[in-house]
């Protein structure tokens, strides 16, 4: 279950035992994880948390409005209680509580997180939020990750991955919010359910690291027993970005 998250983290240089033994302050841009309902965003975030927890660095801070209903299936590292203990879950129930939590991050005691994850950003972008409010929340997330990086010390850093649910046919307000968020999160990973893939439940994952490296695409197949396999997406001809839909449509 860890291979997809490891591949994403390597592509973003957010830290990988195979290529780097520690995070760097210049590790790469924060990542915006995009996909429709049921596209596997939460599973991938949790897998990234488990993979980071096994690197022997600081704790992982996982923010979400609701507790996870189940753990991903798997063996070995996935079920390692020592990894699970390093993941600190917090459940701000509203936008106000989320903002309070981020604003008070500098007051928190203990080791700084090596990875900050936020699941379900769309649940906090509610009401009559306009561009200024969306920009404020995005900037606050980046500032919090930067603060944790400063706490960790020179030569290290705190990664940031935020998951946002998008609709295939979003309204103009959703499109404006996404366009604004993309300014703060130049690196993006699009997830799309694909029934033609090699597995019982298959996703197409497209990673654009925001100019920090080449674009990459994978099949992510979930088998009936919960095991996840990752294979490269077939090579595309012509312009590699020609099949990527517009931001407002949410297609990879």
Secondary structure as a PSIPRED ss2 file (coil, helix, strand):
# PSIPRED VFORMAT (PSIPRED V4.0)

   1 X C   1.000  0.000  0.000
   2 X C   1.000  0.000  0.000
   3 X H   0.000  1.000  0.000
   4 X H   0.000  1.000  0.000
   5 X H   0.000  1.000  0.000
   6 X H   0.000  1.000  0.000
   7 X H   0.000  1.000  0.000
   8 X H   0.000  1.000  0.000
   9 X H   0.000  1.000  0.000
  10 X H   0.000  1.000  0.000
  11 X H   0.000  1.000  0.000
  12 X C   1.000  0.000  0.000
  13 X C   1.000  0.000  0.000
  14 X C   1.000  0.000  0.000
  15 X C   1.000  0.000  0.000
  16 X E   0.000  0.000  1.000
  17 X C   1.000  0.000  0.000
  18 X C   1.000  0.000  0.000
  19 X C   1.000  0.000  0.000
  20 X E   0.000  0.000  1.000
  21 X C   1.000  0.000  0.000
  22 X C   1.000  0.000  0.000
  23 X C   1.000  0.000  0.000
  24 X C   1.000  0.000  0.000
  25 X C   1.000  0.000  0.000
  26 X C   1.000  0.000  0.000
  27 X C   1.000  0.000  0.000
  28 X C   1.000  0.000  0.000
  29 X C   1.000  0.000  0.000
  30 X C   1.000  0.000  0.000
  31 X E   0.000  0.000  1.000
  32 X E   0.000  0.000  1.000
  33 X E   0.000  0.000  1.000
  34 X E   0.000  0.000  1.000
  35 X E   0.000  0.000  1.000
  36 X C   1.000  0.000  0.000
  37 X C   1.000  0.000  0.000
  38 X C   1.000  0.000  0.000
  39 X C   1.000  0.000  0.000
  40 X C   1.000  0.000  0.000
  41 X H   0.000  1.000  0.000
  42 X H   0.000  1.000  0.000
  43 X H   0.000  1.000  0.000
  44 X H   0.000  1.000  0.000
  45 X H   0.000  1.000  0.000
  46 X H   0.000  1.000  0.000
  47 X H   0.000  1.000  0.000
  48 X H   0.000  1.000  0.000
  49 X H   0.000  1.000  0.000
  50 X H   0.000  1.000  0.000
  51 X H   0.000  1.000  0.000
  52 X H   0.000  1.000  0.000
  53 X H   0.000  1.000  0.000
  54 X C   1.000  0.000  0.000
  55 X C   1.000  0.000  0.000
  56 X C   1.000  0.000  0.000
  57 X C   1.000  0.000  0.000
  58 X C   1.000  0.000  0.000
  59 X C   1.000  0.000  0.000
  60 X E   0.000  0.000  1.000
  61 X E   0.000  0.000  1.000
  62 X E   0.000  0.000  1.000
  63 X E   0.000  0.000  1.000
  64 X C   1.000  0.000  0.000
  65 X C   1.000  0.000  0.000
  66 X C   1.000  0.000  0.000
  67 X C   1.000  0.000  0.000
  68 X C   1.000  0.000  0.000
  69 X C   1.000  0.000  0.000
  70 X C   1.000  0.000  0.000
  71 X C   1.000  0.000  0.000
  72 X C   1.000  0.000  0.000
  73 X C   1.000  0.000  0.000
  74 X C   1.000  0.000  0.000
  75 X C   1.000  0.000  0.000
  76 X H   0.000  1.000  0.000
  77 X H   0.000  1.000  0.000
  78 X H   0.000  1.000  0.000
  79 X H   0.000  1.000  0.000
  80 X C   1.000  0.000  0.000
  81 X H   0.000  1.000  0.000
  82 X H   0.000  1.000  0.000
  83 X H   0.000  1.000  0.000
  84 X H   0.000  1.000  0.000
  85 X H   0.000  1.000  0.000
  86 X C   1.000  0.000  0.000
  87 X E   0.000  0.000  1.000
  88 X E   0.000  0.000  1.000
  89 X E   0.000  0.000  1.000
  90 X E   0.000  0.000  1.000
  91 X C   1.000  0.000  0.000
  92 X C   1.000  0.000  0.000
  93 X C   1.000  0.000  0.000
  94 X C   1.000  0.000  0.000
  95 X H   0.000  1.000  0.000
  96 X H   0.000  1.000  0.000
  97 X H   0.000  1.000  0.000
  98 X H   0.000  1.000  0.000
  99 X H   0.000  1.000  0.000
 100 X H   0.000  1.000  0.000
 101 X H   0.000  1.000  0.000
 102 X H   0.000  1.000  0.000
 103 X H   0.000  1.000  0.000
 104 X C   1.000  0.000  0.000
 105 X H   0.000  1.000  0.000
 106 X H   0.000  1.000  0.000
 107 X H   0.000  1.000  0.000
 108 X C   1.000  0.000  0.000
 109 X C   1.000  0.000  0.000
 110 X C   1.000  0.000  0.000
 111 X C   1.000  0.000  0.000
 112 X C   1.000  0.000  0.000
 113 X C   1.000  0.000  0.000
 114 X C   1.000  0.000  0.000
 115 X E   0.000  0.000  1.000
 116 X E   0.000  0.000  1.000
 117 X E   0.000  0.000  1.000
 118 X E   0.000  0.000  1.000
 119 X C   1.000  0.000  0.000
 120 X C   1.000  0.000  0.000
 121 X H   0.000  1.000  0.000
 122 X H   0.000  1.000  0.000
 123 X H   0.000  1.000  0.000
 124 X C   1.000  0.000  0.000
 125 X C   1.000  0.000  0.000
 126 X C   1.000  0.000  0.000
 127 X C   1.000  0.000  0.000
 128 X C   1.000  0.000  0.000
 129 X C   1.000  0.000  0.000
 130 X C   1.000  0.000  0.000
 131 X H   0.000  1.000  0.000
 132 X H   0.000  1.000  0.000
 133 X H   0.000  1.000  0.000
 134 X H   0.000  1.000  0.000
 135 X H   0.000  1.000  0.000
 136 X H   0.000  1.000  0.000
 137 X H   0.000  1.000  0.000
 138 X H   0.000  1.000  0.000
 139 X H   0.000  1.000  0.000
 140 X H   0.000  1.000  0.000
 141 X H   0.000  1.000  0.000
 142 X H   0.000  1.000  0.000
 143 X H   0.000  1.000  0.000
 144 X H   0.000  1.000  0.000
 145 X H   0.000  1.000  0.000
 146 X H   0.000  1.000  0.000
 147 X H   0.000  1.000  0.000
 148 X H   0.000  1.000  0.000
 149 X H   0.000  1.000  0.000
 150 X H   0.000  1.000  0.000
 151 X H   0.000  1.000  0.000
 152 X H   0.000  1.000  0.000
 153 X C   1.000  0.000  0.000
 154 X C   1.000  0.000  0.000
 155 X C   1.000  0.000  0.000
 156 X C   1.000  0.000  0.000
 157 X C   1.000  0.000  0.000
 158 X C   1.000  0.000  0.000
 159 X E   0.000  0.000  1.000
 160 X E   0.000  0.000  1.000
 161 X E   0.000  0.000  1.000
 162 X E   0.000  0.000  1.000
 163 X E   0.000  0.000  1.000
 164 X E   0.000  0.000  1.000
 165 X E   0.000  0.000  1.000
 166 X C   1.000  0.000  0.000
 167 X C   1.000  0.000  0.000
 168 X C   1.000  0.000  0.000
 169 X C   1.000  0.000  0.000
 170 X C   1.000  0.000  0.000
 171 X C   1.000  0.000  0.000
 172 X H   0.000  1.000  0.000
 173 X H   0.000  1.000  0.000
 174 X H   0.000  1.000  0.000
 175 X H   0.000  1.000  0.000
 176 X H   0.000  1.000  0.000
 177 X H   0.000  1.000  0.000
 178 X H   0.000  1.000  0.000
 179 X H   0.000  1.000  0.000
 180 X H   0.000  1.000  0.000
 181 X H   0.000  1.000  0.000
 182 X H   0.000  1.000  0.000
 183 X H   0.000  1.000  0.000
 184 X H   0.000  1.000  0.000
 185 X C   1.000  0.000  0.000
 186 X C   1.000  0.000  0.000
 187 X E   0.000  0.000  1.000
 188 X E   0.000  0.000  1.000
 189 X E   0.000  0.000  1.000
 190 X E   0.000  0.000  1.000
 191 X E   0.000  0.000  1.000
 192 X E   0.000  0.000  1.000
 193 X E   0.000  0.000  1.000
 194 X C   1.000  0.000  0.000
 195 X C   1.000  0.000  0.000
 196 X C   1.000  0.000  0.000
 197 X C   1.000  0.000  0.000
 198 X C   1.000  0.000  0.000
 199 X C   1.000  0.000  0.000
 200 X C   1.000  0.000  0.000
 201 X E   0.000  0.000  1.000
 202 X E   0.000  0.000  1.000
 203 X E   0.000  0.000  1.000
 204 X E   0.000  0.000  1.000
 205 X E   0.000  0.000  1.000
 206 X E   0.000  0.000  1.000
 207 X E   0.000  0.000  1.000
 208 X E   0.000  0.000  1.000
 209 X C   1.000  0.000  0.000
 210 X C   1.000  0.000  0.000
 211 X C   1.000  0.000  0.000
 212 X C   1.000  0.000  0.000
 213 X C   1.000  0.000  0.000
 214 X C   1.000  0.000  0.000
 215 X C   1.000  0.000  0.000
 216 X E   0.000  0.000  1.000
 217 X E   0.000  0.000  1.000
 218 X E   0.000  0.000  1.000
 219 X E   0.000  0.000  1.000
 220 X E   0.000  0.000  1.000
 221 X E   0.000  0.000  1.000
 222 X E   0.000  0.000  1.000
 223 X C   1.000  0.000  0.000
 224 X C   1.000  0.000  0.000
 225 X C   1.000  0.000  0.000
 226 X C   1.000  0.000  0.000
 227 X C   1.000  0.000  0.000
 228 X E   0.000  0.000  1.000
 229 X E   0.000  0.000  1.000
 230 X E   0.000  0.000  1.000
 231 X E   0.000  0.000  1.000
 232 X E   0.000  0.000  1.000
 233 X C   1.000  0.000  0.000
 234 X C   1.000  0.000  0.000
 235 X C   1.000  0.000  0.000
 236 X C   1.000  0.000  0.000
 237 X C   1.000  0.000  0.000
 238 X C   1.000  0.000  0.000
 239 X C   1.000  0.000  0.000
 240 X C   1.000  0.000  0.000
 241 X C   1.000  0.000  0.000
 242 X C   1.000  0.000  0.000
 243 X C   1.000  0.000  0.000
 244 X C   1.000  0.000  0.000
 245 X C   1.000  0.000  0.000
 246 X C   1.000  0.000  0.000
 247 X C   1.000  0.000  0.000
 248 X C   1.000  0.000  0.000
 249 X C   1.000  0.000  0.000
 250 X C   1.000  0.000  0.000
 251 X C   1.000  0.000  0.000
 252 X C   1.000  0.000  0.000
